Amino acid sequence: MDELLQERLAKIKKIRGSDKFDSAFELLKEIVQELFNNYDKVLKNKNEKI
């Protein structure tokens, strides 16, 4: 994880100080990562078909 994201996450943790928020944020991060991974696969498949 890059430093900027780490800094922002640290600030959010200070503001919220909540484990529930933390786990929700982690879950959201995983979902977004999965979407990007799938999007890359879709683009590759689309390019191969053309």
Secondary structure, DSSP 8 states (H G I E B T S, - for coil): --HHHHHHHHHHHHHH--HHHHHHHHHHHHHHHHHHHHHHHHHHHHHHH-
